[in-house]
Amino acid sequence: MSADARHVVVDGFRLHLLDWGGDGPALLLLHGGALNAHTWDPVCANLRDRYRCLALDQRGHGDSEWSPGLDYGLDAHLRDIAGLVDALQLERVVVVGQSLGAMNGLLYATTQPERVVGLAMIDAGPWVQPRGAGRIAEFMLSEPELPSIEDFVQRAHRFNPRREPAQLRKTLVHSLRPLPSGGWTWKYDRRHLTRERFEIFRSELGALAERLPEVACPVLVVRGEESDVFSAADAKRLAARLPDARVVLVPGAGHTVQGDNPGALAAELRDFAESVLP
């Protein structure tokens, strides 16, 4: 079974999410930059028997609305998440975020401690490795239009050879849109992407380090064992700054852990959720 696609309007802004259904406790899953809610499909398929998995297309991504004013800062994402949780009437939630989603989840956890009973931060923290982050920036800033989906599959496979082309194809069909010219381009809003914007984002991450002691819930710090973005030292440093945290490694995974090894990640998330939820 697949998820139900839903749209929720928060402060006049339309957000799209995938609701995997069920009456179990809620897991809110937040994707990384340039990705979308479907990046969580294999993980949600593994967890839906016990939990209500809600995968959000964050603003400017997937099938959610683009910001007319290019408002994509952490505060804008925080407003969206808070409004969505209120709209869905979620009293207690485990937030799962990867990369950008992890930082958005961290900020939400510091502002809504009564709602967030657990936070899983996947391959992300206030500190990142410049080389790996730069490699992602180069990928995101590369030519945005290509003749076919297959061309994007080949580019993505060169960027992340851990993933089989068939797996990448399943994900990319949700990440691309056709052009009148007959070619294809990304769905996510690229208008604000510049090298300067990446540097601003890195400074925003650094500022979040000061808020780590404010996180009241248990935190699972997940690192892809082969990640070049989030090092073992970064993970240890993050966990040490949090009041209640532990680190787990997912083998055979780089930065996009949920795509590289979704089964192992789902198992870690299941154990974590069971430890923080009744």
Secondary structure, DSSP 8 states (H G I E B T S, - for coil): ---EEEEEEETTEEEEEEE---SS-EEEEE--TT--GGGGHHHHHHHTTTSEEEEEE-TTSTTS---TT---SHHHHHHHHHHHHHHTT-SSEEEEEETHHHHHHHHHHHH-TTTEEEEEEES--S---HHHHHHHHHHHHS--EES-HHHHHHHHHHH-TTS-HHHHHHHHTTTEEE-TTS-EEESS--TT--HHHHHHHHHHHHHHGGGGGG--S-EEEEEETT-SSS-HHHHHHHHHHSSSEEEEEETT--S-HHHH-HHHHHHHHHHHHHHH--
